[in-house]
Amino acid sequence: MTGTDALTTEPGAARDRLVERLFGATIAALDLYHVWLGERLGLYRVVADGGPLTAAELAERAGVGERYAREWLEHQAVAGILAVDGDDDHATRRFSMPPGHDEVLLDRDSLHYMTPLALGVVGMAGALPDVRRAFATGSGVPYEAYGEDTRHFIGGINRPMFVNLLASEWFPAVPGLVERLGADPPARVADVGCGTGWSAISIARGFPKASVTGLDLDPASVEEARRNADEAGVAERVTFEVRDAADPRLAGSFDLVCAFETIHDMVDPVGALRAMRALRAPGGAVVVADERVADAFTTDVEDGERFQWGWSAIHCLPCALSDEPAAGTGTIMRAPTFRRYAAEAGFDDVEVLPIENDFWRFYRLH
C-alpha cells in the first residue's frame, strides 16, 4: 500500500493497517537488535562452527553468561533465524545454523550478507539524541557522531558489491576504462570519500597494474581502510590519506577519479565534484555512483527507494548539514539534482551508465 492509498482508505481500516504495520516493524527492529548482539559477541560464528549446541555450550565457547545465551538462542529460534531441536528441557535443547543462513549472517563477501543492516540500525539509534537536537535547531550531525557501528554498517553492506561487481560488471560498462587500467604506464586512481576502503581495495584486486589513493576526512575510516588493505594483500598499491580532495597538490594526477555513495552526504557536493574534476589527468575519467531514486517525488515507490528514504532524515541529511554553507542534499539525490551539481562544478555533460543496480545509479562526468 502506498502513502496515497493510506490516505484514501476508510479511516478505521487505515487505522488498523497502521497498527499492524507498526507492531510488525517493532518485531523486526527487535530482531535486528538480537542480530547485532549475535554479530558483536561472535555468537553466530560459534553456532555455525560448533552447532548443534546447547545454551551452556554457547556460553562457554563465546564467553557470555549462560542465562543470556539461553534467552538469545530461544529468541533466535522463535524468530526463525536459528533452528532448534529438543524437548521442554531448556538445558538439553540444541541450536544450529539452518542451511543458507550462514551466508546471510557471516559471509562478508556474499551479496546476500545482511548482518551490517543491524549495525546500521543500532548506530542510527545511538545518534538519535543528536538528530533530535539537529531537528530542533536546523543544524546537522557530523559523521563521526554516528560511531563505529555506522562506520561498519556502511563498509560492510557495500563491501560485497565492490568485491563481486566492481571489476567484473561496473568498470567494464565505462568505455575505455578497463583498457586504461590494464595498460602502461600504470594508471593512478583516486577514490574520493573512500570510507573503510573496500572500493579502493577492489580496484587494486581487479586491476593489478593500477595504484589507488583513497581520500577521506574521517580518521577512523582511514585507519580501518589501511588495516583492510593490509589484510587483503594490496597495501603496496593502495594508500589511504586523511586529506581533502581539493588539495591543489593532487591536481591533474589521476587517470580515474571515482566516488561511491558519498556525494549526497557531503556538505558541499558541488565543491567535491569540482575537486574531482581538478584531480583528473588529461584524458582521465570521472565516475560517480550514488543513490538510485525517482527523478521526482512520488509516494508510489518500491521497497528500494523506501529503504533509501529511511536513512535520510536520520543520517544522510544531518551529515549534509553538519557545516555551513550546506547544500542539504540527503539520501534522495535525484538525477536532475546531480546533473545540476555537476554543471555547477564545471562539467560539460553527465552520462548515465548502463549498469543495473537496485540501489545505485552510475554516472560518468565529461
C-alpha positions in Angstrom: 0.0 0.0 0.0 1.4 3.4 -1.0 1.2 6.5 1.1 -1.6 7.8 -1.2 -3.6 4.6 -0.7 -3.4 5.0 3.1 -4.9 8.5 2.9 -7.9 7.3 0.7 -8.7 4.2 2.7 -11.7 4.2 5.1 -10.4 5.6 8.4 -11.0 2.5 10.6 -9.3 0.2 8.1 -6.4 2.6 7.7 -6.0 2.8 11.4 -5.9 -1.0 11.8 -3.4 -1.3 9.0 -1.1 1.2 10.6 -1.4 -0.5 13.9 -0.4 -3.9 12.3 2.4 -2.3 10.4 4.0 -0.6 13.4 3.6 -3.7 15.5 5.3 -5.7 12.8 8.0 -3.1 12.5 8.7 -3.3 16.2 9.2 -7.1 16.0 11.5 -6.6 13.0 13.5 -3.9 14.9 13.9 -6.1 17.9 15.1 -9.0 15.6 17.8 -6.6 14.3 19.0 -5.8 17.9 19.4 -9.5 18.5 21.3 -9.8 15.2 23.6 -7.0 16.4 24.3 -9.0 19.6 25.0 -12.1 17.6 27.5 -10.2 15.4 29.2 -8.2 18.1 29.5 -11.1 20.5 30.6 -13.6 17.9 27.6 -15.8 18.7 26.7 -16.7 15.1 30.2 -17.8 14.4 30.2 -20.1 17.4 26.9 -21.7 16.4 28.0 -22.1 12.7 31.3 -23.7 13.7 30.2 -25.8 16.6 26.5 -26.4 16.4 24.2 -28.0 17.2 24.9 -26.8 20.7 23.1 -26.1 24.0 22.9 -22.7 25.7 25.6 -23.8 28.2 27.9 -24.8 25.3 27.4 -21.4 23.6 28.0 -19.6 26.8 31.3 -21.4 27.4 32.6 -21.1 23.9 31.5 -17.5 23.3 32.4 -16.2 26.8 28.9 -14.9 27.7 26.5 -15.6 30.6 24.6 -18.8 30.3 21.2 -17.3 31.1 21.7 -14.6 28.4 22.9 -17.3 26.0 19.7 -19.3 26.5 17.4 -16.2 26.1 19.2 -15.2 22.9 19.1 -18.7 21.4 15.5 -19.1 22.2 14.6 -15.8 20.6 16.6 -16.7 17.5 14.7 -19.9 17.2 11.3 -18.2 17.7 12.4 -15.6 15.0 13.3 -18.4 12.6 16.9 -17.3 12.4 18.3 -20.4 14.1 17.0 -24.0 14.2 16.2 -25.8 17.5 15.9 -29.5 18.3 14.9 -30.7 21.7 12.1 -31.1 24.3 10.8 -28.9 27.0 14.1 -29.1 29.0 16.0 -25.9 28.2 19.2 -27.5 29.3 19.1 -30.1 26.5 17.8 -28.0 23.6 20.3 -27.8 20.8 20.5 -24.9 18.4 22.1 -24.9 14.9 22.5 -22.7 11.8 20.0 -23.6 9.1 21.4 -24.2 5.6 22.0 -20.9 3.8 21.6 -18.7 6.9 25.4 -18.7 7.5 25.9 -16.9 4.2 23.4 -14.2 5.2 24.8 -13.8 8.7 28.5 -14.5 8.3 29.9 -14.4 4.8 31.2 -10.8 4.5 31.9 -11.1 0.7 28.5 -12.5 -0.2 25.9 -10.4 -2.0 23.4 -12.0 0.4 25.2 -10.7 3.6 22.7 -8.8 5.6 24.2 -8.5 9.1 25.5 -5.0 8.6 21.9 -3.7 8.4 21.6 -4.5 12.2 24.8 -2.4 12.8 23.3 0.4 10.9 20.0 0.4 12.8 21.8 0.3 16.1 24.3 3.0 15.0 21.5 5.3 14.0 19.6 4.7 17.2 22.7 5.8 19.2 22.8 9.1 17.4 19.1 9.9 17.7 19.6 12.4 20.6 21.9 14.4 18.3 19.5 14.1 15.4 16.7 15.3 17.7 18.7 18.4 18.6 19.5 19.0 14.9 15.8 18.9 14.0 15.1 21.5 16.7 17.9 23.8 15.6 18.1 23.2 11.9 21.8 22.3 12.3 23.5 19.0 11.4 25.3 16.0 12.9 28.9 15.2 12.0 29.6 11.7 10.6 31.8 10.7 13.5 29.0 11.2 15.9 27.4 8.0 14.5 30.2 5.9 15.8 31.7 2.5 15.0 28.5 0.7 14.3 27.5 3.1 11.5 31.0 3.0 10.0 31.0 -0.8 10.0 27.5 -0.8 8.6 28.4 1.3 5.6 31.6 -0.5 4.9 30.1 -4.0 5.5 26.9 -3.6 3.4 28.8 -2.1 0.4 31.8 -4.5 0.6 30.1 -7.4 -1.3 29.1 -5.2 -4.2 32.7 -3.9 -4.6 34.2 -7.3 -4.2 31.9 -9.0 -6.6 30.8 -6.4 -9.1 33.2 -3.5 -9.4 35.8 -5.1 -11.7 33.5 -7.7 -13.4 30.4 -5.6 -14.2 30.7 -1.9 -13.3 34.0 -0.8 -14.7 33.6 -2.8 -18.0 30.5 -0.6 -18.6 32.6 2.5 -18.7 34.0 2.9 -22.3 37.8 2.5 -22.4 38.3 2.3 -18.6 39.3 -1.4 -18.3 41.8 -0.9 -21.1 43.4 2.1 -19.4 43.5 0.4 -16.0 45.4 -2.6 -17.6 47.8 -0.5 -19.7 51.2 1.1 -19.2 52.2 3.4 -17.8 50.3 2.2 -14.7 47.1 4.0 -14.1 46.6 6.1 -11.0 43.2 6.1 -9.3 41.7 8.4 -6.7 38.8 7.1 -4.6 37.2 10.2 -3.1 35.3 9.5 0.2 36.8 6.1 0.4 35.4 5.2 3.8 36.8 1.9 5.1 38.5 1.2 1.8 36.7 -1.7 0.1 36.1 0.2 -3.2 39.8 1.1 -3.4 40.8 -2.5 -2.4 38.6 -4.0 -5.1 40.0 -1.7 -7.8 43.5 -2.8 -6.8 42.5 -6.5 -6.8 40.7 -6.3 -10.1 43.4 -4.3 -11.9 46.9 -5.4 -10.7 48.8 -2.6 -12.6 46.8 0.2 -11.1 47.8 2.2 -8.0 45.0 3.6 -5.9 44.8 6.6 -3.5 41.9 6.6 -1.1 40.9 10.1 0.3 38.6 10.6 3.3 38.2 13.2 6.0 37.3 10.7 8.7 40.5 9.4 10.6 38.8 6.3 12.0 37.7 5.2 8.5 41.1 5.8 7.0 42.8 3.8 9.9 40.4 0.9 9.3 40.9 1.1 5.5 44.7 0.7 6.0 44.1 -2.4 8.0 41.8 -3.8 5.4 44.2 -3.2 2.6 47.0 -4.9 4.5 44.8 -7.9 5.3 43.7 -8.0 1.6 47.4 -8.1 0.5 47.2 -4.9 -1.6 48.8 -2.4 0.7 51.7 -1.9 -1.6 49.4 -0.5 -4.3 46.7 1.2 -2.2 47.3 4.1 0.1 44.8 5.9 2.3 45.1 9.5 3.4 43.1 11.8 5.7 43.1 14.5 3.1 40.8 16.9 1.3 40.4 16.0 -2.4 40.6 19.7 -3.1 44.3 19.8 -2.1 45.9 21.6 -5.1 49.0 19.4 -4.9 46.9 16.5 -6.2 45.5 18.3 -9.2 45.8 16.6 -12.6 47.3 13.4 -11.1 44.8 10.7 -11.7 43.6 8.6 -14.7 40.4 7.7 -12.9 38.6 9.7 -10.2 35.7 8.0 -8.5 33.3 8.4 -5.6 30.9 5.7 -4.4 27.7 6.6 -2.4 29.2 9.7 -0.8 28.3 12.8 -2.8 24.8 13.0 -1.3 26.2 13.0 2.3 28.6 15.9 1.6 28.0 19.5 2.9 29.4 20.9 -0.4 28.7 18.4 -3.2 29.5 21.0 -5.9 32.8 21.6 -4.3 33.5 17.9 -4.1 32.7 17.4 -7.8 34.8 20.5 -8.6 37.7 18.9 -6.7 37.2 15.6 -8.6 37.3 17.5 -11.9 40.6 19.1 -10.9 42.1 15.7 -9.8 41.5 14.2 -13.3 44.5 14.0 -15.6 44.1 14.9 -19.3 42.0 12.1 -20.9 41.1 10.7 -17.5 37.6 9.5 -16.4 35.4 10.7 -13.5 32.8 8.1 -12.3 30.3 8.6 -9.5 27.9 6.1 -8.1 25.1 7.4 -5.9 21.5 6.6 -4.9 19.1 5.3 -7.5 15.8 7.1 -6.8 13.0 8.5 -8.9 13.5 11.8 -10.7 10.6 13.4 -9.0 8.8 13.0 -5.6 6.1 10.3 -5.5 4.6 8.1 -2.8 4.3 5.2 -5.2 7.8 3.8 -4.6 9.3 0.3 -4.4 11.0 -1.0 -1.3 14.4 0.1 -2.6 13.5 3.7 -2.6 11.6 3.5 0.7 14.8 1.9 2.1 16.7 5.0 0.9 14.2 7.4 2.5 14.6 5.6 5.8 18.2 6.7 6.3 17.9 10.3 5.0 16.5 12.4 7.9 18.3 10.2 10.5 21.8 10.1 8.9 22.4 11.5 5.4 20.7 14.8 5.8 22.2 15.6 9.2 25.7 14.8 7.8 25.0 17.0 4.8 24.0 19.9 7.2 26.9 19.5 9.6 28.8 22.6 8.4 28.0 25.9 6.7 27.2 26.7 4.0 25.4 23.4 3.2 23.5 22.1 0.2 21.5 19.8 2.5 21.1 17.1 -0.1 20.2 14.0 1.9 19.9 10.4 0.6 17.3 11.2 -2.1 19.6 12.8 -4.6 17.7 12.7 -7.8 19.4 12.6 -11.2 18.4 16.2 -12.1 19.9 17.4 -8.9 23.1 15.6 -9.6 23.3 17.0 -13.1 22.8 20.5 -11.7 25.6 19.9 -9.2 27.9 18.6 -12.0 27.2 21.6 -14.2 27.9 24.0 -11.4 31.2 22.1 -10.8 32.3 22.8 -14.4 31.4 19.5 -16.1 30.0 19.7 -19.6 27.9 16.6 -19.6 26.7 13.7 -17.3 26.2 10.3 -18.8 24.1 7.7 -17.0 26.0 4.4 -17.5 24.2 1.2 -18.5 24.7 -0.5 -15.1 21.8 -2.3 -13.5 21.7 -2.0 -9.7 18.8 -1.9 -7.3 20.2 0.9 -5.2 22.8 2.9 -7.1 22.9 4.9 -10.3 26.2 5.3 -12.1 27.3 8.5 -13.8 30.3 9.3 -16.0 31.1 13.0 -16.0 32.6 14.7 -19.0 
